Amino acid sequence: MRIVVPAGGIGGARFLRGLQKELGVGPDSTGEEHSITVIGNTGDDITLFGLRICPDLDTVMYTLGGGIDEEQGWGRADESFTVKRELAAYGMQPTWFGLGDRDTATHIVRSQMMAAGYPLSAVTEALCDRWRPGVRLLPMTDDRVETHVIVDDGSGGQRALHFQEWWIRHRAALPAHRIVGMGAEDAAPAPGVLEAVEQADAVVLPPSNPVVSIGSVLGVPGIREALERTTVVGVSPIIGGAAVRGMADACLQAIGVETTAGAVAEHYGSDLLDGWLVDRADEGTSVRDVAVRSLPLYMSDPESTAAIARAALDLATELKEPRG
Amino acid sequence: MRIVVPAGGIGGARFLRGLQKELGVGPDSTGEEHSITVIGNTGDDITLFGLRICPDLDTVMYTLGGGIDEEQGWGRADESFTVKRELAAYGMQPTWFGLGDRDTATHIVRSQMMAAGYPLSAVTEALCDRWRPGVRLLPMTDDRVETHVIVDDGSGGQRALHFQEWWIRHRAALPAHRIVGMGAEDAAPAPGVLEAVEQADAVVLPPSNPVVSIGSVLGVPGIREALERTTVVGVSPIIGGAAVRGMADACLQAIGVETTAGAVAEHYGSDLLDGWLVDRADEGTSVRDVAVRSLPLYMSDPESTAAIARAALDLATELKEPRG
C-alpha cells in the first residue's frame, strides 16, 4: 500500500511508528510492498538565534530515526543544553525555547543549506540521509507559513504571538481568539506532496493536533482539495472529551470547536473524512457521511499503536472498495 | 599609564594577564590610574557553519574574563563538543575545527549581531559586557581581513589556504611560500584604535606571533604609521632561536625571517620599535637604533609575566623621557 500521513509532532510521530511496525516498514525495508509518505507540518517552524528550527519535522525524523528523547517525545536523547545556557549568560532572548546542543547541530545544517538556497524539502531529504526514518518525509510547503495565535494584549486590544511562544512560553494558557497561518494563502504544496496524495491507496490522519498540526497542513492551498479526492481515515485525538496529549483543547476552543471526538470529525468535515476512529469511550459517536469505528485509541506502546494503524488501514480499504 | 597592546591569541592574552597583575588593573579597577587598550588581531577570523569565529579576540576575552581553558590556552574551560560531533554525523565539513559548545554560543551571539548590522567592534564590546576582561578590547578593524597562506598545490602550482586551515588542519606543516592578508589594503582601523595609539603613554608588543598576529595588525593601513609616532617596546617571541610557543618559526620562514630574537626585531624595524626585550639566552643581541634589554622571558606564571611587563613599561618610560 501507498500510504500518506499528514502529521504534526509527537502524536503523529508515535502513530507513524505504530504504522511502520504494522506494515513491517523501516529504514531497511522501505519501498517494497508498502510506502509511507509523511506531509509534515511546518507552521510551528521558527527562526531563533539565526537558526531555522522545524520542530515537527524533527520530531518525526528523530522518532522514526531512533534519535528521539523517548520520555518527553521531542528533542534528542541524551541531550545537553550548554549552548542554551551560554546564550542566556549573554542575555540573549528568548530563553524559553528548549534548544539542545545536539538539536542545534541539526538547525545549523538546515540553516546553512537554506542560506545556500536549498528549499526546505531538499534540506529535509538531506537530513533524513542521516536519520533514515523509513518514510518519505516531506514538508507541507517550501514556503514560509507561520502559525500565529491572537490573544489579548492586556489593554483592550489584541496581539499576535508566534505559536511556539504561545505554546511553550505561555503553555497555551493565554486564551486564544484566533489561530492563523500567516502566509498560508500564498503557499504552495512542497514538491511531491500532491503527487503522493494522488497516488495514495489511503490517507490516514494521525491523532495530531487538529488545529495547529493537521489544520496547518490542510491550510496550504491544494492539499485539502487533493485529500478530498482520496480515501481518508482519521484517528481521533480526543478521547472521552479530553485531548490525549495536552493542550489541544486550547486550540480547539480558539476555533470554536468542542473538545469531543465527534466535533473534531465534524470540523474536518465529510468532504475530507471517509472514516473516523474513536475510542471505546466515545462509542456511539456518529458523524454524518463518515464511517465511524470504535477501538482502544491510547497509543500506550508500539503494539497498541500498530493495532490502531491496522484498524485505520482496514477501514480505508473497506471504504475504498466500491460499495456492494 | 595608558597602555596599548596589539595582540594575537594565547601569547598576547597571557602577557596581558601579567600586565594587568603588574598594574593592578582588572574588571573591578579599570580606568583609574591605568588603562589598557588591546588591538586584537582579526586576520585569523573565519566563518564556519554560518558562524563568525574570532579566535584571537575570544582568547583574549576568555583569558582575561576567567573563562579560558587554562591548560590548552584557547577555548572555554569545561568545554564540550556535542555540536561538533553532531555536525560531523551529518557529514558537515570541515571537521578539523575545534568548535566547542560553549564557544558556539559566543559565535551565535556574534553572528546574530553582525547579521543585524553591528560592526565587529560593537559586537566585541557587547560580548565583553559579559566577560569584563578589564581591558578595552578593540578589533584591529571592522573590515574583513583574512590571513591566507600560499602553499604548493601538489601539481606544480600554488594554492591559498585560510590561515586556520593551514594552522590547525595541517599544523603549519605545509611549507608556506607567502602569507597574505586578504583585504588588508582596503581595511580601516576600527573606531578608537588610532585614538588609543595617539594617546598612549606606551605601546607594548607582546610575544605574539610576529607574522600572523602582530604582523596582521600592522598590515591595516594607518596602524603601523600611528605606532611609529609613539614609544613602542616589544617582547621577543623567540628565545634562543626557537619560538616560545609552537609554529611561529613556520610563519617567519614563510616571510624569509630568521628565527632569532634579533631578526624579528629587525623585521619589525627601528621606525616601529624603540625598545626590545630579549631573553637572557639572547643577551648580546643588538638591533640598530633599538634599545635592547635582556631578562628572563618565559611566561611561566603570572609573577614572571608581570616582571616582563614591568620591564617593558620601565623601558618605554625610559625611552620616552627626553634624553639628557
Interface residues (C-beta under 8 A of the other chain):
Chain A: F49 G50 L51 S80 T82 V83 R85 E86 L87 A89 Y90 G91 M92 D101 R102 T104 A105 T106 I108 V109 S111 Q112 A115 L127 D129 R130
Chain B: F49 G50 L51 S80 T82 V83 R85 E86 L87 A89 Y90 G91 M92 D101 R102 T104 A105 T106 I108 V109 S111 Q112 A115 L127 D129 R130
